[in-house]
Amino acid sequence: MRSGRYAIVGVGRSPIGELPRSTSLSLLAVAMKNSIEDAGLDKSEVDGLVSRGPDDVYCHHQRMGELLGMDVSFSTSLDSGGASQCLGVALACMAIEAGLCTTVVCGYGRNSWTRTRSPAARMRVSLVPDSQRPAEFGPEFGLIGATAVHALGARRHMHEYGTTKEQLGAVAVTFRDHASRNPEAQMREPLTLDDYLGAPPVVEPFGRYDCSLLTDGAAAVVVTSAERATALARRPVYVLGAGSAGNLRGWLADDHAVSTAARESGEAAYRMAGLGPSDIDTVQLYDCFTYMVVAQLEDYGFCAKGEGGPFAASGALALDGSLPANTSGGQLSEGHVEGMLQIVEAVEQLRGKLPPERQVDGASTALVSGHGGNAACHSTLVLGTEPR
């Protein structure tokens, strides 16, 4: 794909929070419908669909097409965890460039709150049998679930660089302040550093506020060519760069736990965009855990390796800081919709239409990250208000 030749022209979301009468599919159908309408298009004018949803929904993109009543030229489902959403936008650009389609709706939906708490959840049969689930390089070390895996990385970073709980807490407190300005955020109550430090432990060194939220919700965007974008109703936001990288040998290999695939992914996105870290006005980082924000700040070049903790604690990530981050509250406070809401927030920031208390003044570039696949995969988008 080529820098600035493609644009995001519509964004949409569903309600988020606890939505017990909704499914992941129905939530994403709402978000995709809203994104198409935001672009000023009819669904008949959209000929591509890229989706990501729960792993036990077979051929997810086909289910979405059924719900929306859409026949398209190009469609697929993605399975790179939280890296899927930025990767989905990049894939949409590549599909358009290849002539497979002209306009693509991309999105993600989840109902993780309801799925883990309803009686039906206890009776659900997974399409991935236990015999096919990973049985090596994890369970024997107690690494059951993403929280334990990332906690190991956080503890290693503390050992290597002196990163402190207070510095991780600065991330949680800052993002909660941003969420307090967002009427759609799941958690808007004030959070102090004392609240953070006094929270119940989850997996050392993580406490309650180091971990992203269980959320029912969905979000979507519409991608098309820059040429077509200029004829549509909403101000386009251009895809200037994209990158992807995978530390597929795992979190325990080499220094993967402290030097993530964000480094290679970011370098590729910067190179395509012709920009560097100093050119970015706002970042929307994949904040599944506070530690991942610290690691990505370093790996994207916003500070040196080992300085992410002090950088976060300096106030740089605040709305009036040098690098406003996760301005909607992120997955730690707005809601965990696997990174799709971060893309929506970046687009809305660059459109410049948010309320003054949330708007990054003069923002013309944004970096969005995705991180998933049990910490192995990483994806990056660099967005801008003008093509390059």
C-alpha positions as CSV (number, residue, x, y, z in Angstrom):
1,M,0.0,0.0,0.0
2,R,1.1,3.6,-0.6
3,S,1.1,6.4,1.9
4,G,-1.8,8.8,1.8
5,R,-3.7,7.0,-1.0
6,Y,-6.4,5.7,1.3
7,A,-8.6,7.3,4.0
8,I,-11.0,6.5,6.8
9,V,-14.2,8.2,6.0
10,G,-16.7,6.9,8.6
11,V,-16.6,5.8,12.2
12,G,-19.2,4.1,14.3
13,R,-19.6,2.5,17.7
14,S,-22.2,0.7,19.7
15,P,-23.0,1.4,23.4
16,I,-20.3,0.0,25.7
17,G,-20.4,-1.4,29.2
18,E,-22.7,-4.1,30.5
19,L,-25.2,-5.0,27.8
20,P,-26.7,-8.4,28.8
21,R,-29.2,-8.6,25.9
22,S,-26.6,-8.1,23.2
23,T,-24.3,-10.4,21.4
24,S,-20.9,-9.6,20.0
25,L,-22.4,-9.9,16.5
26,S,-25.4,-7.6,17.2
27,L,-23.1,-5.0,18.8
28,L,-20.8,-5.0,15.8
29,A,-23.7,-4.8,13.4
30,V,-24.8,-1.6,15.1
31,A,-21.3,-0.2,15.0
32,M,-20.8,-1.1,11.3
33,K,-24.2,0.4,10.4
34,N,-23.3,3.6,12.2
35,S,-19.9,3.8,10.5
36,I,-21.4,3.4,7.0
37,E,-24.0,6.1,7.8
38,D,-21.3,8.4,9.2
39,A,-19.5,8.1,5.9
40,G,-22.7,9.2,4.1
41,L,-22.9,5.9,2.2
42,D,-25.5,3.3,1.7
43,K,-24.5,-0.3,2.5
44,S,-24.9,-1.2,-1.2
45,E,-21.9,1.2,-1.8
46,V,-19.6,-0.8,0.5
47,D,-18.1,-3.8,-1.3
48,G,-15.6,-5.0,1.4
49,L,-15.9,-6.3,5.0
50,V,-13.1,-7.1,7.4
51,S,-14.1,-8.2,10.9
52,R,-12.8,-9.7,14.1
53,G,-14.8,-11.3,16.9
54,P,-14.8,-14.1,19.4
55,D,-12.7,-17.0,18.4
56,D,-15.6,-19.4,18.6
57,V,-17.6,-17.7,15.9
58,Y,-16.9,-19.6,12.7
59,C,-16.4,-17.5,9.5
60,H,-17.1,-14.3,11.5
61,H,-17.2,-12.0,8.4
62,Q,-19.9,-14.2,6.9
63,R,-22.1,-13.9,9.9
64,M,-21.7,-10.1,9.8
65,G,-22.7,-10.0,6.1
66,E,-25.8,-12.0,7.0
67,L,-26.8,-9.6,9.8
68,L,-26.1,-6.5,7.7
69,G,-27.7,-7.9,4.5
70,M,-24.5,-7.2,2.5
71,D,-23.0,-9.1,-0.5
72,V,-19.4,-7.9,-1.0
73,S,-16.5,-8.5,-3.4
74,F,-13.9,-9.0,-0.6
75,S,-14.3,-10.2,3.0
76,T,-12.3,-12.0,5.7
77,S,-12.0,-12.4,9.4
78,L,-8.8,-11.7,11.3
79,D,-7.2,-13.7,14.1
80,S,-4.2,-11.7,15.5
81,G,-5.8,-10.7,18.8
82,G,-5.5,-7.0,19.6
83,A,-3.2,-6.5,16.6
84,S,-6.2,-7.3,14.3
85,Q,-7.8,-3.9,14.2
86,C,-4.9,-1.8,12.9
87,L,-4.0,-4.7,10.6
88,G,-7.6,-4.7,9.4
89,V,-7.4,-1.1,8.2
90,A,-4.1,-1.9,6.5
91,L,-5.6,-4.9,4.8
92,A,-8.5,-2.8,3.6
93,C,-6.1,-0.4,2.0
94,M,-4.2,-3.3,0.3
95,A,-7.4,-4.9,-0.9
96,I,-8.5,-1.6,-2.5
97,E,-5.0,-1.1,-4.1
98,A,-5.2,-4.7,-5.5
99,G,-8.5,-3.9,-7.1
100,L,-10.5,-6.4,-5.0
101,C,-12.9,-3.8,-3.8
102,T,-13.4,0.0,-3.5
103,T,-14.8,0.6,0.0
104,V,-14.3,-1.6,3.1
105,V,-16.0,-1.6,6.5
106,C,-13.7,-2.9,9.3
107,G,-14.7,-3.6,12.9
108,Y,-14.6,-5.6,16.1
109,G,-17.3,-6.5,18.6
110,R,-17.3,-8.3,21.9
111,N,-19.6,-9.1,24.8
112,S,-17.0,-10.3,27.2
113,W,-18.8,-9.0,30.3
114,T,-22.0,-10.9,29.5
115,R,-20.1,-14.0,28.2
116,T,-18.2,-14.4,31.5
117,R,-21.2,-13.7,33.8
118,S,-24.3,-15.2,32.2
119,P,-25.6,-18.8,33.0
120,A,-25.4,-19.5,29.2
121,A,-21.6,-18.9,29.4
122,R,-21.2,-21.9,31.6
123,M,-22.9,-24.1,29.0
124,R,-21.2,-22.8,25.9
125,V,-19.1,-25.3,23.9
126,S,-16.0,-23.9,22.4
127,L,-15.2,-24.6,18.8
128,V,-11.5,-24.8,19.7
129,P,-11.0,-28.1,21.6
130,D,-8.7,-28.3,24.6
131,S,-6.5,-30.7,22.7
132,Q,-5.7,-27.9,20.2
133,R,-4.9,-25.2,22.8
134,P,-1.3,-24.3,23.6
135,A,0.2,-26.8,26.0
136,E,3.9,-25.8,26.0
137,F,5.9,-22.8,27.0
138,G,3.3,-21.3,29.3
139,P,1.2,-23.4,31.6
140,E,4.2,-25.2,33.2
141,F,5.4,-21.7,34.3
142,G,2.0,-20.7,35.6
143,L,1.5,-18.4,32.6
144,I,-2.3,-18.9,32.4
145,G,-3.9,-16.0,30.7
146,A,-2.8,-12.7,29.3
147,T,-2.5,-11.0,32.7
148,A,0.2,-13.4,34.0
149,V,2.1,-13.1,30.8
150,H,2.2,-9.3,30.8
151,A,2.9,-9.2,34.6
152,L,6.0,-11.2,33.9
153,G,7.1,-8.6,31.4
154,A,6.3,-5.8,33.8
155,R,8.4,-7.4,36.6
156,R,11.3,-7.9,34.2
157,H,11.1,-4.2,33.1
158,M,11.2,-3.2,36.8
159,H,14.2,-5.3,37.4
160,E,16.1,-4.1,34.3
161,Y,15.3,-0.4,34.4
162,G,13.9,0.4,37.9
163,T,10.4,1.1,36.7
164,T,8.1,1.6,39.7
165,K,4.5,0.9,40.6
166,E,4.0,4.7,40.9
167,Q,5.0,5.1,37.3
168,L,2.6,2.4,36.1
169,G,0.0,4.2,38.3
170,A,0.5,7.4,36.4
171,V,-0.7,5.7,33.3
172,A,-3.9,4.5,35.0
173,V,-4.6,7.8,36.7
174,T,-4.0,9.9,33.5
175,F,-6.3,7.7,31.4
176,R,-9.0,7.8,34.0
177,D,-8.9,11.6,33.9
178,H,-9.4,11.4,30.2
179,A,-12.3,9.0,30.6
180,S,-13.9,11.4,33.0
181,R,-14.3,13.8,30.1
182,N,-15.9,11.1,27.9
183,P,-19.6,10.6,28.5
184,E,-19.5,7.2,26.8
185,A,-16.6,5.8,28.9
186,Q,-17.3,2.8,31.1
187,M,-15.3,4.1,34.1
188,R,-15.5,7.8,34.8
189,E,-15.1,8.0,38.6
190,P,-12.0,9.9,39.7
191,L,-8.9,7.8,40.4
192,T,-6.0,8.9,42.5
193,L,-2.6,7.4,42.8
194,D,-3.5,6.4,46.4
195,D,-6.6,4.6,45.0
196,Y,-4.4,2.9,42.5
197,L,-1.8,1.8,45.0
198,G,-4.4,0.5,47.4
199,A,-6.3,-1.6,44.9
200,P,-6.6,-5.3,45.3
201,P,-3.8,-7.3,43.7
202,V,-4.5,-9.4,40.5
203,V,-1.1,-10.8,39.4
204,E,1.9,-9.2,41.0
205,P,2.9,-6.4,40.1
206,F,-0.6,-5.7,38.7
207,G,-3.5,-4.6,40.7
208,R,-7.1,-3.9,39.7
209,Y,-6.3,-0.6,37.9
210,D,-3.4,-2.0,35.9
211,C,-5.8,-4.2,33.9
212,S,-8.2,-3.3,31.1
213,L,-11.9,-3.6,31.5
214,L,-14.4,-6.4,30.8
215,T,-16.6,-4.7,28.2
216,D,-19.5,-5.4,26.0
217,G,-19.1,-3.1,22.9
218,A,-18.1,-2.7,19.3
219,A,-16.6,-0.1,16.9
220,A,-16.0,0.1,13.2
221,V,-14.5,2.3,10.5
222,V,-15.0,2.7,6.7
223,V,-11.9,2.8,4.5
224,T,-11.9,3.9,0.8
225,S,-9.5,5.5,-1.7
226,A,-8.3,9.1,-1.1
227,E,-9.9,10.0,-4.5
228,R,-13.3,8.8,-3.5
229,A,-13.0,10.2,0.0
230,T,-12.9,13.8,-1.2
231,A,-16.4,13.4,-2.6
232,L,-18.0,12.1,0.6
233,A,-19.7,14.1,3.4
234,R,-17.2,13.8,6.2
235,R,-13.6,15.1,6.4
236,P,-11.3,12.2,5.5
237,V,-8.5,11.0,7.7
238,Y,-5.6,9.6,5.6
239,V,-3.7,6.4,6.3
240,L,-0.2,7.7,6.0
241,G,1.6,4.5,7.2
242,A,1.1,1.0,8.5
243,G,3.4,-1.6,10.0
244,S,3.1,-5.1,11.3
245,A,5.6,-7.3,13.2
246,G,5.4,-10.6,15.1
247,N,7.6,-11.9,17.9
248,L,6.1,-15.3,17.1
249,R,8.7,-17.2,19.1
250,G,6.9,-16.0,22.2
251,W,7.0,-13.6,25.2
252,L,9.8,-15.6,26.9
253,A,12.2,-15.6,23.9
254,D,15.2,-13.2,23.9
255,D,14.1,-9.8,25.3
256,H,10.5,-9.9,23.9
257,A,9.0,-9.2,27.3
258,V,10.6,-5.8,27.5
259,S,11.3,-5.0,23.8
260,T,8.0,-5.6,22.0
261,A,7.3,-6.0,18.3
262,A,6.1,-2.4,18.4
263,R,9.6,-1.4,17.6
264,E,9.7,-3.1,14.1
265,S,6.0,-2.4,13.5
266,G,6.5,1.3,14.3
267,E,9.6,1.6,12.2
268,A,7.7,0.3,9.2
269,A,4.8,2.7,9.7
270,Y,7.1,5.7,10.2
271,R,9.0,4.8,7.1
272,M,5.9,4.5,4.9
273,A,4.5,7.8,6.3
274,G,7.9,9.6,6.0
275,L,7.5,10.7,9.6
276,G,9.1,10.1,12.9
277,P,8.2,10.1,16.6
278,S,8.6,13.9,16.9
279,D,6.0,14.4,14.2
280,I,3.2,12.7,16.1
281,D,0.6,14.9,17.8
282,T,-1.3,12.2,19.7
283,V,-1.1,8.5,20.4
284,Q,-3.8,5.9,21.0
285,L,-1.9,3.0,22.4
286,Y,-3.1,-0.6,23.0
287,D,-3.4,-0.4,26.8
288,C,-4.4,-4.0,27.8
289,F,-2.2,-3.3,30.9
290,T,-0.5,-0.2,32.1
291,Y,2.9,-1.8,31.5
292,M,2.2,-2.1,27.7
293,V,1.9,1.6,27.5
294,V,5.3,2.1,29.1
295,A,6.9,-0.5,26.8
296,Q,5.3,1.0,23.7
297,L,6.4,4.5,24.5
298,E,9.9,3.3,24.4
299,D,9.6,1.0,21.4
300,Y,8.0,3.7,19.3
301,G,10.8,6.0,20.0
302,F,9.1,8.6,22.2
303,C,11.7,8.0,24.8
304,A,14.7,5.8,25.3
305,K,14.4,2.2,26.4
306,G,14.0,2.1,30.2
307,E,12.7,5.7,30.3
308,G,9.0,4.9,29.7
309,G,8.1,4.9,33.4
310,P,9.5,8.4,34.1
311,F,8.1,9.7,30.8
312,A,4.6,8.5,31.8
313,A,5.0,10.0,35.3
314,S,6.1,13.4,33.9
315,G,2.7,14.3,32.7
316,A,3.6,13.9,29.0
317,L,0.5,11.7,28.4
318,A,-2.0,14.2,29.7
319,L,-4.3,16.2,27.3
320,D,-2.1,19.2,27.8
321,G,1.1,17.2,27.8
322,S,3.7,16.8,25.1
323,L,2.2,13.5,23.8
324,P,-1.5,13.3,24.7
325,A,-2.3,9.6,24.9
326,N,-5.5,7.5,25.0
327,T,-7.6,10.6,25.1
328,S,-10.9,8.7,25.4
329,G,-9.7,6.8,28.5
330,G,-8.4,3.8,26.6
331,Q,-9.1,0.2,27.4
332,L,-8.2,0.8,31.0
333,S,-11.1,3.2,31.5
334,E,-13.2,3.8,28.4
335,G,-13.7,0.1,27.6
336,H,-11.8,-2.9,26.2
337,V,-13.0,-3.2,22.6
338,E,-9.7,-4.8,21.5
339,G,-8.2,-1.6,20.1
340,M,-11.0,-0.6,17.7
341,L,-12.1,2.3,19.9
342,Q,-8.5,3.7,19.7
343,I,-8.8,3.9,15.9
344,V,-12.1,5.7,16.2
345,E,-10.7,8.1,18.8
346,A,-7.7,8.9,16.6
347,V,-10.0,9.7,13.7
348,E,-12.3,11.9,15.8
349,Q,-9.3,13.8,17.2
350,L,-8.0,14.5,13.7
351,R,-11.4,15.6,12.5
352,G,-11.1,18.2,15.3
353,K,-14.8,18.0,16.3
354,L,-14.5,16.7,19.8
355,P,-15.6,18.9,22.8
356,P,-12.9,21.3,23.9
357,E,-12.2,19.5,27.1
358,R,-11.2,16.4,25.1
359,Q,-9.8,17.8,21.9
360,V,-6.0,17.8,21.3
361,D,-5.4,21.3,20.0
362,G,-4.2,21.4,16.4
363,A,-3.7,17.7,16.1
364,S,-2.8,16.7,12.5
365,T,-1.1,13.3,13.1
366,A,-1.9,10.3,15.2
367,L,-0.3,7.0,15.9
368,V,-2.5,4.0,16.8
369,S,-1.2,0.6,18.0
370,G,-2.5,-2.9,18.2
371,H,-1.0,-5.7,20.3
372,G,-2.2,-9.2,20.8
373,G,-1.9,-12.9,20.0
374,N,-0.7,-13.5,23.6
375,A,1.8,-10.6,23.3
376,A,3.4,-11.9,20.0
377,C,1.8,-9.7,17.3
378,H,1.9,-5.9,16.9
379,S,0.4,-3.5,14.3
380,T,0.7,0.2,13.8
381,L,-1.2,2.9,11.9
382,V,0.0,6.5,11.3
383,L,-2.9,8.7,10.4
384,G,-3.0,12.3,9.2
385,T,-5.3,15.1,8.2
386,E,-3.5,15.6,4.8
387,P,-2.2,13.1,2.3
388,R,1.6,13.0,1.8
